Amino acid sequence: MTAEAPAAPALSYGRLIPVTVHFDDLDALGLLHNARYPLMVERAWAGLWHEHGFRFEGDWVAAGDACNAVKELRITYEAPVTRPGGYAVHLWLERLGTTGLTYGFRFCSADGALTYAHGSRVLVRLDPATLRPAPWSAEFRAAGQELLRPAR
């Protein structure tokens, strides 16, 4: 981990979602606790999908595409967040398959210029009755298309 957050290129894909780090998100040393990064990313995704009309309900059937499970989470911490305030999470889809997806994220400065942590998460859409993989809805796939990162 370096003391300075690395600069990031201008945002050309995905979405930058504002998040707030509160005083109680910091650990005893005054750093954003490592477990808070994935929580902030999850909140940013929930807000983004909510904008597209997808709701996260307690009922698995009503949850629709939100009935999914995490298969993998990877995160790399680049620089410490040392104070409360406004930050952002840059979100995008790396892959949108039939029943799964991989999304990328960066926890960054509010303008997206500095990266504090980055990673990816793999989700699998589940059938609420069987908890087996199930296809994403056409509506979800359409919303996801605009978040896909261009091929490198």
C-alpha positions as CSV (number, residue, x, y, z in Angstrom):
1,M,0.0,0.0,0.0
2,T,1.3,3.4,-0.9
3,A,0.7,6.7,1.0
4,E,-0.6,8.4,-2.1
5,A,-3.7,7.2,-4.1
6,P,-2.8,6.6,-7.7
7,A,-4.4,8.8,-10.3
8,A,-6.9,7.3,-12.7
9,P,-7.7,8.0,-16.3
10,A,-10.8,10.0,-17.2
11,L,-14.0,8.1,-16.8
12,S,-14.9,6.6,-20.2
13,Y,-17.2,3.7,-19.1
14,G,-19.4,2.8,-16.2
15,R,-20.8,5.1,-13.6
16,L,-19.4,7.2,-10.8
17,I,-21.7,7.0,-7.7
18,P,-21.2,9.3,-4.8
19,V,-20.7,7.7,-1.3
20,T,-20.1,9.2,2.1
21,V,-17.5,7.9,4.6
22,H,-18.6,8.6,8.1
23,F,-16.5,9.0,11.2
24,D,-17.7,5.6,12.5
25,D,-16.5,3.9,9.3
26,L,-12.9,4.6,10.4
27,D,-11.0,2.1,12.5
28,A,-9.0,2.8,15.7
29,L,-6.1,4.2,13.7
30,G,-8.4,6.6,11.8
31,L,-8.4,4.6,8.5
32,L,-11.4,3.5,6.6
33,H,-11.9,-0.1,7.9
34,N,-11.1,-2.7,5.2
35,A,-14.5,-4.3,5.6
36,R,-16.2,-1.0,4.8
37,Y,-14.9,-0.8,1.2
38,P,-17.1,-3.7,0.0
39,L,-20.0,-2.3,2.0
40,M,-19.7,1.0,0.2
41,V,-19.5,-0.7,-3.1
42,E,-22.6,-2.7,-2.4
43,R,-24.5,0.4,-1.4
44,A,-23.4,2.1,-4.6
45,W,-24.6,-0.8,-6.7
46,A,-27.9,-0.9,-4.9
47,G,-28.5,2.8,-5.6
48,L,-27.5,2.3,-9.3
49,W,-29.9,-0.6,-9.8
50,H,-32.6,1.2,-7.9
51,E,-32.3,4.1,-10.5
52,H,-33.1,1.5,-13.1
53,G,-36.2,0.3,-11.3
54,F,-34.8,-2.8,-9.7
55,R,-35.8,-3.3,-6.1
56,F,-34.1,-5.3,-3.4
57,E,-37.0,-6.9,-1.4
58,G,-36.8,-9.4,1.5
59,D,-39.0,-11.8,-0.6
60,W,-36.8,-13.8,-3.0
61,V,-39.5,-14.1,-5.6
62,A,-40.3,-10.4,-5.6
63,A,-36.6,-9.6,-5.7
64,G,-36.3,-10.8,-9.3
65,D,-32.8,-10.2,-10.6
66,A,-31.7,-9.1,-7.1
67,C,-32.1,-12.8,-6.1
68,N,-28.4,-13.5,-6.6
69,A,-25.4,-14.7,-4.7
70,V,-21.7,-13.7,-4.6
71,K,-19.4,-16.3,-6.0
72,E,-16.2,-14.3,-5.7
73,L,-15.0,-11.0,-4.3
74,R,-11.5,-9.6,-5.0
75,I,-10.2,-6.3,-3.7
76,T,-6.9,-4.6,-3.7
77,Y,-6.2,-1.6,-1.4
78,E,-3.9,1.0,-3.0
79,A,-3.9,3.9,-0.4
80,P,-5.6,4.5,2.9
81,V,-8.7,6.7,3.3
82,T,-7.9,8.8,6.3
83,R,-10.9,11.1,6.8
84,P,-14.6,11.2,6.6
85,G,-16.3,12.9,3.7
86,G,-17.4,12.6,0.1
87,Y,-15.9,9.9,-2.1
88,A,-17.2,7.9,-5.0
89,V,-17.4,4.4,-6.3
90,H,-16.8,3.8,-10.0
91,L,-18.9,0.9,-11.2
92,W,-18.9,-1.1,-14.4
93,L,-19.6,-4.6,-15.8
94,E,-16.7,-6.6,-17.1
95,R,-18.9,-9.5,-18.2
96,L,-22.6,-10.1,-18.5
97,G,-23.3,-13.8,-19.0
98,T,-26.6,-15.7,-19.1
99,T,-26.7,-16.4,-15.4
100,G,-23.7,-14.6,-14.0
101,L,-21.8,-11.4,-14.2
102,T,-18.6,-9.9,-13.2
103,Y,-18.4,-6.3,-12.2
104,G,-15.5,-4.1,-11.6
105,F,-15.2,-1.2,-9.1
106,R,-12.9,1.5,-7.8
107,F,-13.3,3.2,-4.5
108,C,-12.1,6.7,-5.4
109,S,-12.0,10.4,-4.7
110,A,-15.3,12.2,-5.4
111,D,-14.2,13.3,-8.8
112,G,-12.9,9.8,-9.7
113,A,-9.4,11.1,-10.2
114,L,-7.7,9.1,-7.3
115,T,-8.1,5.4,-6.6
116,Y,-8.0,4.1,-3.0
117,A,-9.1,0.5,-3.8
118,H,-10.2,-1.5,-6.8
119,G,-11.5,-5.0,-7.4
120,S,-14.2,-7.2,-8.9
121,R,-17.1,-9.3,-7.8
122,V,-18.8,-12.3,-9.5
123,L,-22.5,-12.7,-9.0
124,V,-24.8,-15.6,-10.0
125,R,-28.5,-15.0,-10.6
126,L,-30.6,-17.6,-8.7
127,D,-34.0,-19.1,-9.2
128,P,-35.8,-18.3,-5.9
129,A,-37.5,-21.8,-5.8
130,T,-34.4,-24.0,-6.4
131,L,-31.5,-21.6,-5.7
132,R,-29.9,-22.9,-8.9
133,P,-28.5,-20.5,-11.5
134,A,-31.2,-18.7,-13.5
135,P,-31.0,-16.3,-16.5
136,W,-31.1,-12.5,-16.0
137,S,-34.2,-10.8,-17.2
138,A,-34.3,-8.9,-20.5
139,E,-34.8,-5.7,-18.5
140,F,-31.7,-6.3,-16.4
141,R,-29.6,-7.3,-19.4
142,A,-30.7,-4.1,-21.2
143,A,-29.7,-1.9,-18.2
144,G,-26.4,-3.8,-17.8
145,Q,-25.4,-3.3,-21.5
146,E,-24.8,0.4,-20.8
147,L,-22.4,-0.4,-18.0
148,L,-20.2,-2.9,-19.9
149,R,-16.6,-1.9,-20.1
150,P,-15.3,-1.7,-23.7
151,A,-13.1,-4.6,-24.8
152,R,-9.5,-3.9,-24.1
